[in-house]
Amino acid sequence: MDTFEDAAPPQEQTELVLAPCWECGQAKFCYEPIVCCTGTRFHTCPECRKEIEGRDQ
C-alpha cells in the first residue's frame, strides 16, 4: 500500500462487519479500518488479527 506524507492512520469502524477477511479469505465478522486519504477498506477477522499482532512481536 502506498504511504502519503502527513496522512492520518486508518480509522477503524466501531462495529464488526460481515466481509471476507483479507488474511484468511473467509467471510466472517471482521474489523474494518478505512484509509481516509484513499477510501480503501480492508477487513481482518479477530482470529487473524491475533496472529498478525503475534508476528509483530
N, C-alpha and C positions, 0 to 999 in steps of 0.2 A: 504494500500500500504506500502511496506517496505521502510524504510529510510536507506540511506547509508551515512556513515561518509564522510565528505568533498565532497558530491555530489553537483552538480550545480542544481539550481532550474529548473523547467520545462521551456523550451524555447517555447514561443508562436509564431506561424506562423503569418506572416503579413497579409495573406488573409483568409477570412472565407471559409470553405469547406462544401460541402453538405455531411452530415453524420447524423446518429442517435444520438441525444442528450443523454448523459448518465443519465441526470436527469429526463427528461420527456419521453424519448423513441421515440419521433417523428423525422423523417428525416427533418432537417432544415439546413440552412446555420449556421454553428457553428464555435466558436473559437476552435483552435486545438493546445493545448500545447503538447509538446513531452518531455518525461522524457529521457534525453540523456543517462543516465547510463544503462537503460533497453530498450530503444526504444519504450516504451509504449506511445501510442497516445490515448488521451481521448478528448471528444467533449462536449461542453456546448453551448447551443443557447443563444443569447443575453437576452431573457426573463428570462430564468432560472438563468443566471449569476447574473442578478439584484436581484433575490430572494435569491440566495446564499450569495451575498455580504450583503444583508439586515440581514441575520441570524447572520453574524459575528459581528454585532454591538451590 
